[in-house]
Amino acid sequence: MLQATNPQECAASFVAMGDEPLRNIIAAMHAVELGAPRIIARGTDHEHARILRKLGDIQVILPKQDMGRYLAERMHADAEKARKKSEKSNA
């Protein structure tokens, strides 16, 4: 099925085949073999990401880790903003 999409003629191929890491690894391997110029794959954890990157030049996205990092940064920024506002009102 991947071959029918002519991945070598696409700007990028996105690999996200559910929660089973092996499916993403196999799909990414086929995309590499078919000559996809850019491959973006969803990883489940850092070990899975490491395996995907071993297949070639693959950009790996880790949604759970990325969202956790985003929320932590957002909470920190909000707390910092509240602290500064409190300092201004107490000054």
Buried (B, 14 or more C-beta within 10 A) or exposed (E): EBEEEEBEEEEEBBBBBEEEBEEBBBBBBBBBEBEBEBBBBBBBEEEBBEBBBEBEEBEBBBEEBEEEEEEEEEEEEEEEEEEEEEEEEEE
